[in-house]
């Protein structure tokens, strides 16, 4: 089960890898040795870290996407000769703070 879990971990199939390593900890014999299986425990920890890192990347990507959307909207308004909103200075300040 550890080999299958490692394969699924390498393919970034987190739920399937998690299930394989939990199976090692819960169903193999002798029970006392399996509950302390270092490789399975370490792999479950690595999966948790990978999930946390992915969540942070998604949050950063969505923030970057919003910044780009606001910047593109600002350029579209000024390039088209449209009147500049009274909030454009506020938007510029917010974007500058986010860039820091």
C-alpha positions in Angstrom: 0.0 0.0 0.0 2.9 2.4 0.6 4.1 1.9 -3.0 0.7 2.6 -4.3 0.4 5.6 -2.0 3.8 6.9 -3.2 2.7 6.5 -6.8 -0.5 8.5 -6.2 1.5 11.1 -4.3 3.8 11.6 -7.2 0.8 12.0 -9.5 -0.6 14.6 -7.0 -3.7 12.6 -6.4 -4.0 13.7 -2.8 -7.2 11.9 -1.6 -6.2 8.6 -3.1 -2.7 8.8 -1.6 -4.1 9.8 1.7 -6.4 6.7 1.7 -3.5 4.4 0.9 -1.3 5.6 3.7 -4.2 5.6 6.2 -4.9 2.0 5.2 -1.3 1.1 6.1 -1.8 2.7 9.5 -5.2 1.0 10.2 -5.3 -2.4 8.5 -2.0 -4.1 8.3 -0.5 -6.7 10.8 1.0 -6.5 13.4 -1.1 -3.6 14.5 1.4 -2.1 17.0 4.1 -1.8 14.4 1.7 -0.4 11.7 0.4 2.4 13.9 3.9 3.7 14.2 4.9 3.2 10.5 7.2 6.2 10.0 6.9 6.2 6.2 3.1 6.3 6.2 3.0 9.0 8.9 5.6 11.1 7.1 3.8 10.8 3.8 0.5 11.9 5.5 2.3 14.9 6.8 3.7 15.7 3.4 0.2 15.5 1.9 -1.0 18.0 4.5 1.8 20.3 3.7 1.2 20.0 -0.1 -2.5 20.8 0.4 -1.7 23.9 2.5 0.8 25.1 -0.1 -1.7 24.6 -2.9 -4.3 26.6 -1.0 -1.8 29.5 -0.5 -0.9 29.4 -4.2 -4.6 29.5 -5.2 -5.2 32.5 -2.8 -2.2 34.3 -4.2 -3.2 33.6 -7.8 -6.7 34.8 -7.2 -5.3 38.0 -5.6 -3.0 38.5 -8.6 -5.9 37.9 -11.0 -8.0 40.6 -9.2 -5.1 43.1 -9.3 -4.7 42.5 -13.0 -8.4 42.8 -13.6 -8.5 46.2 -11.8 -5.4 47.4 -13.7 -6.9 46.3 -17.0 -10.2 48.0 -16.2 -8.4 51.2 -15.2 -6.4 51.2 -18.5 -9.5 50.5 -20.5 -11.3 53.5 -19.0 -8.4 55.9 -19.5 -7.5 54.6 -23.0 -11.1 54.9 -24.3 -11.2 58.5 -23.3 -13.9 57.8 -20.7 -14.3 60.1 -17.7 -12.1 59.1 -14.8 -14.0 57.9 -11.8 -13.6 59.8 -8.5 -12.6 56.5 -7.0 -9.6 56.0 -9.4 -7.2 57.6 -6.9 -8.5 55.2 -4.2 -8.1 52.3 -6.5 -4.6 53.3 -7.3 -3.7 53.6 -3.6 -5.2 50.1 -2.9 -3.2 48.6 -5.8 0.0 50.3 -4.6 -0.6 48.9 -1.1 -1.2 45.4 -2.5 2.0 45.6 -4.5 4.1 46.2 -1.4 
